[in-house]
């Protein structure tokens, strides 16, 4: 069995400081056979939340350069973790039509323009309503998503 880390953010993701070569070294040291760099990309980020965007062409060039240098040792792939929101699908599909990724993670980071991670989302909601709305949003979004490989952060609401 070959184990591959399929969810790694590098410097291309605004929430990471991980150099891609350093990530590759950690992957090798951990005994894994590969790594997929899946940078965050969210359209229509709520006000006050850090923008999750990167230049896919730049990321892919850097990852492919590393992949070429280490091709005999380890599998290195390009990816994206795209944030799904009902109002963002035209932009999401446009981005994915312009770039080819080895792997696409589809995640819901925002519900009704709020980030459940920061707590304000829960004000005025009991657990059933808060969790239910999150799961409903995931369901509605995956029905609209043209293509993805992994549903990411199914547990985001529980953080």
MDTraj code that builds the backbone (N, CA, C; nanometers):
import mdtraj as md
import numpy as np

residues = "UNK UNK UNK UNK UNK UNK UNK UNK UNK UNK UNK UNK UNK UNK UNK UNK UNK UNK UNK UNK UNK UNK UNK UNK UNK UNK UNK UNK UNK UNK UNK UNK UNK UNK UNK UNK UNK UNK UNK UNK UNK UNK UNK UNK UNK UNK UNK UNK UNK UNK UNK UNK UNK UNK UNK UNK UNK UNK UNK UNK UNK UNK UNK UNK UNK UNK UNK UNK UNK UNK UNK UNK UNK UNK UNK UNK UNK UNK UNK UNK UNK UNK UNK UNK UNK UNK UNK UNK UNK UNK UNK UNK UNK UNK UNK UNK UNK UNK UNK UNK UNK UNK UNK UNK UNK UNK UNK UNK UNK UNK UNK UNK UNK UNK UNK UNK UNK UNK UNK UNK UNK UNK UNK UNK UNK UNK UNK UNK UNK UNK UNK UNK UNK UNK UNK UNK UNK UNK UNK UNK UNK UNK UNK UNK UNK UNK UNK UNK UNK UNK UNK UNK UNK UNK UNK UNK UNK UNK UNK".split()
xyz = np.array([
    [0.0834, -0.1164, 0.0000],
    [0.0000, 0.0000, 0.0000],
    [0.0892, 0.1244, 0.0000],
    [0.0520, 0.2218, -0.0817],
    [0.1259, 0.3476, -0.0873],
    [0.0425, 0.4565, -0.0203],
    [0.1019, 0.5212, 0.0778],
    [0.0337, 0.6269, 0.1508],
    [0.0753, 0.7631, 0.0969],
    [-0.0257, 0.8459, 0.0703],
    [-0.0038, 0.9796, 0.0155],
    [-0.0809, 1.0802, 0.1001],
    [-0.0154, 1.1885, 0.1378],
    [-0.0827, 1.2980, 0.2066],
    [-0.1598, 1.3756, 0.1002],
    [-0.2917, 1.3744, 0.1093],
    [-0.3749, 1.4353, 0.0055],
    [-0.4313, 1.5719, 0.0432],
    [-0.3804, 1.6309, 0.1527],
    [-0.4373, 1.7583, 0.1969],
    [-0.3291, 1.8406, 0.2667],
    [-0.2440, 1.9030, 0.1876],
    [-0.1342, 1.9837, 0.2410],
    [-0.1394, 2.1233, 0.1824],
    [-0.1288, 2.2233, 0.2690],
    [-0.1253, 2.3627, 0.2252],
    [0.0184, 2.4132, 0.2353],
    [0.0613, 2.4848, 0.1327],
    [0.1955, 2.5418, 0.1313],
    [0.1864, 2.6937, 0.1386],
    [0.2979, 2.7589, 0.1136],
    [0.3026, 2.9056, 0.1135],
    [0.2028, 2.9692, 0.0166],
    [0.1548, 2.8913, -0.0785],
    [0.0580, 2.9461, -0.1737],
    [-0.0788, 2.9658, -0.1085],
    [-0.1028, 2.9006, 0.0025],
    [-0.2280, 2.9139, 0.0763],
    [-0.2095, 3.0208, 0.1835],
    [-0.3032, 3.1123, 0.1930],
    [-0.2858, 3.2259, 0.2843],
    [-0.2835, 3.1854, 0.4313],
    [-0.3213, 3.0626, 0.4631],
    [-0.3197, 3.0184, 0.6030],
    [-0.2027, 2.9246, 0.6335],
    [-0.1002, 2.9255, 0.5481],
    [0.0138, 2.8360, 0.5688],
    [0.1451, 2.9092, 0.5466],
    [0.2464, 2.8637, 0.6166],
    [0.3818, 2.9165, 0.5980],
    [0.4754, 2.8053, 0.5509],
    [0.4178, 2.6920, 0.5097],
    [0.4956, 2.5733, 0.4724],
    [0.5577, 2.5888, 0.3334],
    [0.6892, 2.5847, 0.3295],
    [0.7623, 2.5834, 0.2031],
    [0.7383, 2.4474, 0.1362],
    [0.7183, 2.4447, 0.0041],
    [0.6849, 2.3174, -0.0609],
    [0.7987, 2.2161, -0.0516],
    [0.9211, 2.2642, -0.0571],
    [1.0331, 2.1703, -0.0445],
    [1.0423, 2.1161, 0.0986],
    [1.0165, 2.1996, 0.1972],
    [1.0164, 2.1537, 0.3364],
    [0.9044, 2.0514, 0.3577],
    [0.7878, 2.0771, 0.3006],
    [0.6763, 1.9816, 0.3110],
    [0.7140, 1.8482, 0.2488],
    [0.7842, 1.8543, 0.1382],
    [0.8286, 1.7311, 0.0720],
    [0.9258, 1.6543, 0.1615],
    [1.0141, 1.7245, 0.2284],
    [1.1085, 1.6590, 0.3188],
    [1.0356, 1.5929, 0.4357],
    [0.9360, 1.6626, 0.4931],
    [0.8566, 1.6035, 0.6012],
    [0.7833, 1.4789, 0.5520],
    [0.7334, 1.4849, 0.4303],
    [0.6627, 1.3707, 0.3724],
    [0.7557, 1.2512, 0.3621],
    [0.8742, 1.2747, 0.3139],
    [0.9732, 1.1662, 0.3014],
    [1.0107, 1.1112, 0.4379],
    [1.0363, 1.2005, 0.5340],
    [1.0744, 1.1575, 0.6691],
    [0.9642, 1.0763, 0.7363],
    [0.8392, 1.1067, 0.7024],
    [0.7252, 1.0343, 0.7603],
    [0.7042, 0.8985, 0.6934],
    [0.7791, 0.8730, 0.5869],
    [0.7672, 0.7452, 0.5179],
    [0.6524, 0.7382, 0.4190],
    [0.5981, 0.8534, 0.3853],
    [0.4896, 0.8559, 0.2867],
    [0.5464, 0.8454, 0.1458],
    [0.4623, 0.8060, 0.0533],
    [0.5049, 0.7881, -0.0855],
    [0.4688, 0.9056, -0.1756],
    [0.3931, 1.0010, -0.1201],
    [0.3547, 1.1143, -0.2035],
    [0.2856, 1.2236, -0.1242],
    [0.2644, 1.3343, -0.1936],
    [0.2012, 1.4517, -0.1339],
    [0.1246, 1.5263, -0.2434],
    [0.0109, 1.5815, -0.2046],
    [-0.0681, 1.6663, -0.2949],
    [-0.0797, 1.8030, -0.2291],
    [-0.0360, 1.9059, -0.2986],
    [-0.0470, 2.0428, -0.2477],
    [-0.1829, 2.0981, -0.2867],
    [-0.2687, 2.1122, -0.1864],
    [-0.4073, 2.1539, -0.2081],
    [-0.4292, 2.2896, -0.1417],
    [-0.4025, 2.3938, -0.2148],
    [-0.4115, 2.5287, -0.1596],
    [-0.5576, 2.5738, -0.1507],
    [-0.5843, 2.6567, -0.0501],
    [-0.7191, 2.7120, -0.0320],
    [-0.7525, 2.8132, -0.1412],
    [-0.8739, 2.8037, -0.1923],
    [-0.9265, 2.9064, -0.2826],
    [-1.0751, 2.9217, -0.2517],
    [-1.1110, 3.0343, -0.1939],
    [-1.2510, 3.0647, -0.1629],
    [-1.2892, 3.1954, -0.2297],
    [-1.3978, 3.1916, -0.3026],
    [-1.4567, 3.3135, -0.3570],
    [-1.5562, 3.3681, -0.2554],
    [-1.5820, 3.4976, -0.2645],
    [-1.6874, 3.5607, -0.1845],
    [-1.6683, 3.5390, -0.0349],
    [-1.5461, 3.5642, 0.0113],
    [-1.5125, 3.5486, 0.1525],
    [-1.5855, 3.6573, 0.2322],
    [-1.6459, 3.6221, 0.3455],
    [-1.7153, 3.7226, 0.4269],
    [-1.6203, 3.8345, 0.4708],
    [-1.6764, 3.9505, 0.4905],
    [-1.5980, 4.0671, 0.5332],
    [-1.5266, 4.0364, 0.6646],
    [-1.4012, 4.0767, 0.6730],
    [-1.3223, 4.0569, 0.7930],
    [-1.2485, 3.9245, 0.7987],
    [-1.2684, 3.8378, 0.6993],
    [-1.2010, 3.7082, 0.6935],
    [-1.0891, 3.7182, 0.5902],
    [-0.9733, 3.6612, 0.6215],
    [-0.8594, 3.6640, 0.5305],
    [-0.8970, 3.5987, 0.3968],
    [-0.8549, 3.6609, 0.2885],
    [-0.8843, 3.6080, 0.1549],
    [-0.8060, 3.4793, 0.1312],
    [-0.8747, 3.3792, 0.0803],
    [-0.8127, 3.2522, 0.0449],
    [-0.8053, 3.2431, -0.1065],
    [-0.6990, 3.2988, -0.1628],
    [-0.6768, 3.2943, -0.3067],
    [-0.5287, 3.2728, -0.3319],
    [-0.4975, 3.2168, -0.4477],
    [-0.3584, 3.2004, -0.4894],
    [-0.3558, 3.1973, -0.6406],
    [-0.2373, 3.2071, -0.6960],
    [-0.2200, 3.2013, -0.8412],
    [-0.1967, 3.0554, -0.8794],
    [-0.2983, 2.9882, -0.9360],
    [-0.2838, 2.8461, -0.9693],
    [-0.1693, 2.8172, -1.0657],
    [-0.1468, 2.9034, -1.1624],
    [-0.0379, 2.8794, -1.2578],
    [0.0975, 2.8825, -1.1868],
    [0.1152, 2.9763, -1.0952],
    [0.2403, 2.9862, -1.0196],
    [0.2582, 2.8644, -0.9286],
    [0.1509, 2.8243, -0.8609],
    [0.1569, 2.7074, -0.7722],
    [0.1898, 2.5821, -0.8522],
    [0.1240, 2.5638, -0.9639],
    [0.1464, 2.4439, -1.0438],
    [0.2882, 2.4390, -1.0993],
    [0.3418, 2.5528, -1.1413],
    [0.4790, 2.5560, -1.1918],
    [0.5775, 2.5174, -1.0815],
    [0.5579, 2.5712, -0.9616],
    [0.6479, 2.5403, -0.8504],
    [0.6378, 2.3934, -0.8101],
    [0.5168, 2.3415, -0.8039],
    [0.4979, 2.2008, -0.7655],
    [0.5535, 2.1079, -0.8730],
    [0.5316, 2.1404, -0.9962],
    [0.5841, 2.0549, -1.1038],
    [0.7366, 2.0567, -1.1076],
    [0.7966, 2.1707, -1.0751],
    [0.9428, 2.1782, -1.0670],
    [0.9943, 2.0838, -0.9590],
    [0.9331, 2.0889, -0.8409],
    [0.9710, 1.9985, -0.7309],
    [0.9445, 1.8531, -0.7709],
    [0.8309, 1.8289, -0.8324],
    [0.7961, 1.6923, -0.8740],
    [0.9000, 1.6356, -0.9696],
    [0.9464, 1.7180, -1.0595],
    [1.0473, 1.6731, -1.1565],
    [1.1786, 1.6407, -1.0866],
    [1.2171, 1.7230, -0.9907],
    [1.3439, 1.7012, -0.9208],
    [1.3422, 1.5773, -0.8318],
    [1.2243, 1.5407, -0.7819],
    [1.2149, 1.4268, -0.6894],
    [1.1375, 1.3091, -0.7483],
    [1.1209, 1.3040, -0.8782],
    [1.0321, 1.2058, -0.9397],
    [1.0704, 1.0605, -0.9131],
    [1.1941, 1.0323, -0.8851],
    [1.2316, 0.8933, -0.8580],
    [1.2053, 0.8543, -0.7131],
    [1.1867, 0.9531, -0.6242],
    [1.1696, 0.9260, -0.4811],
    [1.0252, 0.9290, -0.4327],
    [0.9478, 1.0217, -0.4867],
    [0.8177, 1.0508, -0.4263],
    [0.7229, 1.1108, -0.5304],
    [0.5948, 1.0835, -0.5155],
    [0.4936, 1.1411, -0.6038],
    [0.4536, 1.2780, -0.5494],
    [0.4568, 1.3793, -0.6346],
    [0.4209, 1.5158, -0.5950],
    [0.3159, 1.5651, -0.6939],
    [0.1992, 1.6044, -0.6419],
    [0.0870, 1.6417, -0.7274],
    [0.0328, 1.7799, -0.6919],
    [-0.0367, 1.8403, -0.7880],
    [-0.1003, 1.9705, -0.7661],
    [-0.2463, 1.9499, -0.7294],
    [-0.2932, 2.0377, -0.6428],
    [-0.4323, 2.0297, -0.6017],
    [-0.4847, 2.1645, -0.5606],
    [-0.6119, 2.1623, -0.5250],
    [-0.6790, 2.2823, -0.4781],
    [-0.7846, 2.2389, -0.3772],
    [-0.8015, 2.3197, -0.2751],
    [-0.9158, 2.3029, -0.1856],
    [-1.0062, 2.4223, -0.2103],
    [-1.1116, 2.3988, -0.2842],
    [-1.2007, 2.5063, -0.3237],
    [-1.3174, 2.5137, -0.2255],
    [-1.3433, 2.6362, -0.1796],
    [-1.4536, 2.6588, -0.0871],
    [-1.5836, 2.6750, -0.1623],
    [-1.6772, 2.5876, -0.1311],
    [-1.8076, 2.5920, -0.1988],
    [-1.9027, 2.6849, -0.1237],
    [-1.9705, 2.7699, -0.2007],
    [-2.0795, 2.8529, -0.1521],
    [-2.1806, 2.8630, -0.2649],
    [-2.3090, 2.8621, -0.2332],
    [-2.4098, 2.8641, -0.3396],
    [-2.3922, 2.9769, -0.4413],
    [-2.3526, 3.0944, -0.3971],
    [-2.3406, 3.2087, -0.4882],
    [-2.2114, 3.2094, -0.5683],
    [-2.1217, 3.1161, -0.5433],
    [-1.9876, 3.1202, -0.6030],
    [-1.9643, 3.0208, -0.7151],
    [-2.0629, 2.9416, -0.7515],
    [-2.0351, 2.8314, -0.8433],
    [-1.9930, 2.8729, -0.9834],
    [-2.0437, 2.9823, -1.0357],
    [-1.9968, 3.0272, -1.1675],
    [-1.8471, 3.0585, -1.1619],
    [-1.8028, 3.1257, -1.0568],
    [-1.6613, 3.1585, -1.0406],
    [-1.5778, 3.0320, -1.0181],
    [-1.6279, 2.9415, -0.9348],
    [-1.5561, 2.8160, -0.9071],
    [-1.5373, 2.7371, -1.0356],
    [-1.6445, 2.7179, -1.1094],
    [-1.6351, 2.6394, -1.2328],
    [-1.5473, 2.7085, -1.3358],
    [-1.5506, 2.8413, -1.3400],
    [-1.4612, 2.9146, -1.4298],
    [-1.3148, 2.8904, -1.3953],
    [-1.2824, 2.8947, -1.2667],
    [-1.1453, 2.8695, -1.2220],
    [-1.1026, 2.7272, -1.2575],
    [-1.1885, 2.6305, -1.2299],
    [-1.1544, 2.4910, -1.2558],
    [-1.1497, 2.4595, -1.4054],
    [-1.2230, 2.5350, -1.4853],
    [-1.2154, 2.5183, -1.6307],
    [-1.0838, 2.5721, -1.6866],
    [-1.0250, 2.6705, -1.6184],
    [-0.9006, 2.7336, -1.6643],
    [-0.7753, 2.6576, -1.6241],
    [-0.7850, 2.5757, -1.5198],
    [-0.6669, 2.5079, -1.4654],
    [-0.6977, 2.3603, -1.4429],
    [-0.5962, 2.2782, -1.4637],
    [-0.6098, 2.1351, -1.4399],
    [-0.5337, 2.0996, -1.3133],
    [-0.6033, 2.0383, -1.2195],
    [-0.5431, 1.9947, -1.0939],
    [-0.5469, 1.8425, -1.0884],
    [-0.4460, 1.7849, -1.0235],
    [-0.4461, 1.6405, -1.0053],
    [-0.5543, 1.5988, -0.9062],
    [-0.5889, 1.6889, -0.8140],
    [-0.6899, 1.6583, -0.7130],
    [-0.7654, 1.7841, -0.6734],
    [-0.8957, 1.7705, -0.6552],
    [-0.9804, 1.8809, -0.6115],
    [-1.0513, 1.8391, -0.4830],
    [-1.0276, 1.9166, -0.3772],
    [-1.1020, 1.8991, -0.2531],
    [-1.2102, 2.0065, -0.2523],
    [-1.3337, 1.9674, -0.2289],
    [-1.4456, 2.0606, -0.2191],
    [-1.4851, 2.0716, -0.0719],
    [-1.4802, 2.1931, -0.0180],
    [-1.5089, 2.2147, 0.1241],
    [-1.6080, 2.3282, 0.1409],
    [-1.6773, 2.3271, 0.2519],
    [-1.7620, 2.4392, 0.2908],
    [-1.6973, 2.5033, 0.4126],
    [-1.6515, 2.6270, 0.3950],
    [-1.5898, 2.7016, 0.5043],
    [-1.6836, 2.8092, 0.5589],
    [-1.7818, 2.8486, 0.4786],
    [-1.8721, 2.9568, 0.5171],
    [-2.0164, 2.9139, 0.4945],
    [-2.1014, 2.9478, 0.5900],
    [-2.2441, 2.9186, 0.5802],
    [-2.3190, 3.0499, 0.5956],
    [-2.3963, 3.0835, 0.4947],
    [-2.4731, 3.2086, 0.4982],
    [-2.3839, 3.3280, 0.5313],
    [-2.2669, 3.3322, 0.4673],
    [-2.1689, 3.4398, 0.4833],
    [-2.1137, 3.4519, 0.6250],
    [-2.1102, 3.3402, 0.6973],
    [-2.0482, 3.3360, 0.8297],
    [-1.9540, 3.2169, 0.8359],
    [-1.8464, 3.2328, 0.9140],
    [-1.7494, 3.1258, 0.9322],
    [-1.7758, 3.0560, 1.0657],
    [-1.8220, 2.9306, 1.0629],
    [-1.8490, 2.8589, 1.1880],
    [-1.7275, 2.8469, 1.2789],
    [-1.6087, 2.8565, 1.2233],
    [-1.4873, 2.8425, 1.3020],
    [-1.4734, 2.9531, 1.4061],
    [-1.5243, 3.0725, 1.3748],
    [-1.5044, 3.1881, 1.4619],
    [-1.6155, 3.2110, 1.5633],
    [-1.7172, 3.1297, 1.5663],
    [-1.8141, 3.1336, 1.6748],
    [-1.9381, 3.2185, 1.6551],
    [-1.9307, 3.3283, 1.5826],
    [-2.0477, 3.4123, 1.5640],
    [-2.1621, 3.3400, 1.4946],
    [-2.1284, 3.2417, 1.4162],
    [-2.2277, 3.1615, 1.3439],
    [-2.3274, 3.0957, 1.4402],
    [-2.2856, 3.0633, 1.5608],
    [-2.3679, 2.9878, 1.6552],
    [-2.4629, 3.0746, 1.7375],
    [-2.4438, 3.2041, 1.7346],
    [-2.5275, 3.2939, 1.8142],
    [-2.6722, 3.2832, 1.7666],
    [-2.7608, 3.2558, 1.8611],
    [-2.9032, 3.2458, 1.8314],
    [-2.9452, 3.1131, 1.7703],
    [-2.8549, 3.0152, 1.7663],
    [-2.8867, 2.8840, 1.7084],
    [-2.8580, 2.7764, 1.8125],
    [-2.9467, 2.6799, 1.8210],
    [-2.9122, 2.5632, 1.9011],
    [-2.8260, 2.4709, 1.8154],
    [-2.7690, 2.3669, 1.8760],
    [-2.6770, 2.2786, 1.8039],
    [-2.7439, 2.2154, 1.6823],
    [-2.8671, 2.1720, 1.6967],
    [-2.9367, 2.1058, 1.5853],
    [-2.9511, 2.2009, 1.4658],
    [-2.9870, 2.3227, 1.4929],
    [-3.0040, 2.4211, 1.3837],
    [-2.8700, 2.4572, 1.3200],
    [-2.7672, 2.4787, 1.4031],
    [-2.6357, 2.5169, 1.3511],
    [-2.5750, 2.4047, 1.2676],
    [-2.5747, 2.2842, 1.3220],
    [-2.5176, 2.1704, 1.2494],
    [-2.6026, 2.1355, 1.1285],
    [-2.7345, 2.1403, 1.1456],
    [-2.8255, 2.1072, 1.0357],
    [-2.8070, 2.2000, 0.9166],
    [-2.7941, 2.3285, 0.9432],
    [-2.7746, 2.4247, 0.8340],
    [-2.6422, 2.3999, 0.7633],
    [-2.5394, 2.3654, 0.8388],
    [-2.4091, 2.3347, 0.7787],
    [-2.4200, 2.2129, 0.6872],
    [-2.4800, 2.1073, 0.7360],
    [-2.4936, 1.9846, 0.6555],
    [-2.5832, 2.0071, 0.5340],
    [-2.6867, 2.0861, 0.5505],
    [-2.7739, 2.1213, 0.4378],
    [-2.6952, 2.1988, 0.3314],
    [-2.6100, 2.2893, 0.3758],
    [-2.5265, 2.3666, 0.2828],
    [-2.4314, 2.2743, 0.2071],
    [-2.3685, 2.1806, 0.2766],
    [-2.2818, 2.0839, 0.2090],
    [-2.3605, 2.0078, 0.1037],
    [-2.4750, 1.9557, 0.1408],
    [-2.5575, 1.8774, 0.0477],
    [-2.5926, 1.9595, -0.0764],
    [-2.6406, 2.0808, -0.0552],
    [-2.6789, 2.1652, -0.1698],
    [-2.5586, 2.1995, -0.2572],
    [-2.4437, 2.2206, -0.1944],
    [-2.3245, 2.2563, -0.2714],
    [-2.2705, 2.1392, -0.3527],
    [-2.2652, 2.0203, -0.2945],
    [-2.2101, 1.9082, -0.3720],
    [-2.3020, 1.8712, -0.4882],
    [-2.4276, 1.9058, -0.4783],
    [-2.5188, 1.8823, -0.5913],
    [-2.4885, 1.9789, -0.7067],
    [-2.4304, 2.0954, -0.6757],
    [-2.3982, 2.1946, -0.7778],
    [-2.2549, 2.1850, -0.8287],
    [-2.1706, 2.1179, -0.7539],
    [-2.0290, 2.1102, -0.7899],
    [-2.0114, 2.0139, -0.9063],
    [-1.9528, 2.0635, -1.0154],
    [-1.9366, 1.9808, -1.1359],
    [-1.8436, 1.8629, -1.1137],
    [-1.7314, 1.8883, -1.0490],
    [-1.6337, 1.7821, -1.0307],
    [-1.5504, 1.8079, -0.9069],
    [-1.5238, 1.7023, -0.8312],
    [-1.4312, 1.7077, -0.7194],
    [-1.3935, 1.5650, -0.6839],
    [-1.2827, 1.5509, -0.6138],
    [-1.2331, 1.4185, -0.5766],
    [-1.2609, 1.3835, -0.4308],
    [-1.2571, 1.4840, -0.3443],
    [-1.2709, 1.4617, -0.2010],
    [-1.3622, 1.5694, -0.1431],
    [-1.4540, 1.5279, -0.0562],
    [-1.5307, 1.6244, 0.0217],
    [-1.4488, 1.6517, 0.1469],
    [-1.4004, 1.7729, 0.1590],
    [-1.3127, 1.8077, 0.2701],
    [-1.3871, 1.8708, 0.3853],
    [-1.3296, 1.8596, 0.5007],
    [-1.3784, 1.9262, 0.6213],
    [-1.5254, 1.9002, 0.6513],
    [-1.5686, 1.7787, 0.6338],
    [-1.7047, 1.7427, 0.6704],
    [-1.7277, 1.7770, 0.8189],
    [-1.6195, 1.7778, 0.8949],
    [-1.6259, 1.8044, 1.0385],
    [-1.5981, 1.9511, 1.0748],
    [-1.5876, 2.0388, 0.9776],
    [-1.5504, 2.1783, 1.0044],
    [-1.6420, 2.2407, 1.1099],
    [-1.7675, 2.2077, 1.1059],
    [-1.8646, 2.2617, 1.1984],
    [-1.8339, 2.2245, 1.3438],
    [-1.7652, 2.1133, 1.3641],
    [-1.7371, 2.0638, 1.4990],
    [-1.6103, 2.1228, 1.5594],
    [-1.5394, 2.2038, 1.4855],
    [-1.4141, 2.2592, 1.5368],
    [-1.4436, 2.3648, 1.6384],
])
top = md.Topology()
chain = top.add_chain()
for i, resn in enumerate(residues, 1):
    res = top.add_residue(resn, chain, resSeq=i)
    for name in ("N", "CA", "C"):
        top.add_atom(name, md.element.get_by_symbol(name[0]), res)
traj = md.Trajectory(xyz[None], top)
